[in-house]
Amino acid sequence: MQGLILNFFCKILYFKTHFLFIAGCFILCMFLYGCKGTDRVAESPRPGDYVLKSGSISISPDDFGEELELKKSAYSYGIVDRPYEYNELVLDLASQLSEEIVLRRAAAADGIFASEKDITNAEKKIKKDFPGDSFQKMLLENAVSYSLWRKRLGIRLLINRVIAKELKAKVEITPEEIADYYKLQKKSGEFAKGENNGSYNTKMDGEELIARLRRKEAEEEYPAWIKNLTRKFPVQINEKELSGFLKKIPLKKNIQFKRNNKG
C-alpha cells in the first residue's frame, strides 16, 4: 500500500520535468550569507503579491506555502533543521511550479483546457484503485487536502494534453528509426511476443512500439522545447517573497584557504 501511495503522489501531485528556468546567479544569491531567509508567519495576502508569475497566471505566497507543506511531507521531518537541504527543496519547488506556469500559458495560448468534467472523469478512474473510504484515508494520512489534490490533478491533465499535442504529436519518426527501434526491442526481449510462432509483428505490438518510440524521442526533445517556451512565456520571480521561504544560513567564521604550492 505504501508503494501505491508514493506512486500515486509522484504521478498526480507534481509533474516534475527537466527545468531550465531559475538562473544560477539567482540561486546563488539565495544561498549567500547576506540574504535574509526567515520562517514565514501567517499574514493576510496583500493585493498583487506573488511568488511566481507569468501573464495572468501566478502563484501567491499562500499557494506556494501550501505546495511547500505538501512537498515537505515527502521528506524526513528533520529537513527543516538542515538549511542547505531545506533551501534546495524550496528552490526545487519554485522550479517545478515555474515550469508548470510556462506549460499552462502554452495551453491557454493554444486553446487547450481541462474541464471540470474531464477532471471528474479522471478522478473516478483513480478512485477505482481505492476501495471503500481508503482514498479519503490516504489523503488524511498524507496531510493533503482534497481541494489541493483535485487542483493538481487538473493541472496534470492540462500539461499532459499540451505535451501530447505540441510535442509528441509533432515528433517525426522515419521508417528507419522504427525498424532500428523494433530490432532493439526484439533483441532486449522487452517487447511482448505475438501469438504467431513467437513473432513480433502483431498489430497491437506495432502500435505500442511506435508509441514507445514517440515517447522516447519526445523526452529527448523536451529540454529544447521547454527552453523555447520559457523564452516565449517568461516567468517573473518575486525575490523578496521567495527568500521569505528560505532558511537563513549563518556566515562561517575563520575560513582559511590553503594555497597549492606544488611545482
N, C-alpha and C positions, 0 to 999 in steps of 0.2 A: 504493500500500500504506500509506503514511503517513497519508493521509486516512482510510482504512478503520480504522486503529488508533485514531486520535483519535476518530472517531465511535463506535467500539466502546466506548472507555472512558467517553466522555461519557454514553452510554446505560446502561452496566452498572454502573460503579463508583460513581457518585454520582447520586443522584436529587435534583437541585437545583431548588428551587421558591422561591416568594415566602416570605421568612422574617420572622416577626413576633414573635420571642421575646426576644432579648437586649436589655435596656433600654439606652437611650442613656447613662444615667448610669453604668451598669456599664462599658460600653465605654470611656467617657471616663476612668473610673478606671484602667482597664488601661493607658491611654496617659499617665497623669500621671507626671511625672518622679520622684515619690517611690515609685511602685510598683516592686518589685524583680522583674525578669524575668531568669532565668538559663538557660543551656543545661542541659537535664536530663541527669543521669548515670544510668547503669543501676543499678537497685536492686531488691530484692525487694519486690513489692507488699505493702502492709500490709492486714490484714483491714478491709473496709469502705471502702477507698479508691475514689474515683470522681471523674471529671471532670464528668460529666453523669448525672443520674439522675431517673427518674420511675417510681414504683411499684416493680415488681420488675425493671424494665429499666434497665441502667446501662452507661456507657462507662468502663472502667477507664483509669488512666494509660497502661498498656501498650497497650490498644486504641487510645487516642487517638494515642499516639505512632506506632503502625503506620499509622493512617489519615493522619497528618500526613506521614509519609515518602512515602506514595503520592501525596498531593496535591502535595507539593514537586516530584515528578518531572515534573509538567506545567509547571513554571516554569523559568526560567533558573537555572543553578547559583548565580549571584551573589546571589540573593534573600536568602540567609541573612546577607549583609553589608549589607542595606538594612533596618534595623529597622522603619521605618514600614510598608513593604510586607510584610515578613515577619509583623508582628503582625496586619496586616489579613488575611493568609492564614490565620493561626491562628484568628482570630475568625470568619472566614467558614466554616471547617471546623466550629467549635463550633456555628454557626447551622444548618448542614446536618444535623449529627448530632442536634441537639436536635429539629429538625423531624421527622426520621426517628423518634425516640423517641416523639413525640406520635402519629404515624401508626401506629406499631407497637402502642401502647397502645390506640388506637381499634380496631385489628384484633382484638386479644385480647378486648376488651370485646364485640365483635360476633361472635366465633367464627370469624373469618376467619384462615386459615393457608395456608402454602405447605409442602407435604410434601417429603420427600426425593425422592420420585418425581417431583413437579412440577418440582423444581429440576433433576433429572437429564434430564428430557424437554426442558426449556428449554436446557440445556447442549448437548444433542445437536443441536438446531436451530441454535444459534450456531456450533458446530464444523463444520457443513456448509460454511460460508463460509471455512474454514481447512483446505485440503487438506494431507495428509501430517502432518508434525510442526510446521507453521507456527504452530499455536495455542500449543504449548509454547514455541517460539522467541519468539513475541510477548510472552508473559508474562515470559520471561527478559530480553529486551531492555528491557522497561519496569519491571523490578525489582518485579514483582507476584507474590506467592506464590499458588499455586493455591487454597489454603485461604481466603485473603482474597477472591480473586476469586469463589469459589463462595459465600462468605458474603454478599457484596454482591449477587450475583445473586438469592439467596433473599430478601433484604430488598427488592430492587426488585420482585420478583414479588408479595410481600406488599402493598407500598404500592400497586402498580397495582390490585390487587384491592379494596383499601379505597376508593380513589378511584372505581373503576368502580361499586362497589355503593352507597357512601354519598354520592357527589356526582353523578357522571354520570347514573346511573340515575334520580336524583330531580329532574333538571333538567326543568322543564316547558316544553314547546315548543308554541306556539299555531300554528294553520294560517296565520295572518297572517305570523308570523315565518318559517315555512317558505317561503311564497310570496315574501316580500321577499328572503330569502337565495338562493332559486332564481334570481330575476331578477338579483341581484348577481353570482352565479357565472356565469350565462349571458352577461352583459354583459362580464365580465372575460375570458371565454374559458378560464377555469381549469378549468371543469367539462367532463369529456370528453363529446364528442358521441356520440349513439347511431347506429345504422345506418339508421334510417328517415328518409331525407332530411335528415340532419344534425340531427334533433330531439334534445331533451334529456330525453325522458320515458321512458327505458327503466327497467325495474325496478331494475337494479343501480345506475344513476346516482342514482335516487331514494333508495335506501338509503344510498349513500355521502354524498349531500348532507345527509341528516338526521344521519348520524354526525359529519360535519364541523361542522354547526351545534351539535350537542350538545357536542362538544369545545370549541368556541369559547365557548359560554355557561358551561361548567364552569370554564374558565380564568378567566373574568371573576368567577365566584362564589367561586373558590378562596381569595382573601385573607380574606374574611369568614368562610368556612368553617373555615380552619385557625386563625384567631384564636379562634373559639369552642371548637375542640378544645383549643387551648393553655390556655384558661381551665379546661376540664374536666380536662385532664391536664397540670398544670403541671410544668415541668422544673426541677430544682434544679441550680444551678451551684456547683461547689466552687471558689471563687475562688482559694484557695491553690494547688490543683493546676493550674488553668488558667493562672494567672500564671506558673507554672514553665515553661510552654512559650513564654512571650513574651520578647522581647529587651528588655533594659534600655535606655532612651533617656536619654542624659545631659542634664542641665539646661544650656540655653544661657545664658551669662552676657552681661551688658551689653546686654540687650534694652531698647530705648528706644521709647516710644510717642509718636508725633507727634500733636499736637492740631490739629484743623482749625479755624482761626480766621476762616474766611470769614464775612462779614456782621457 
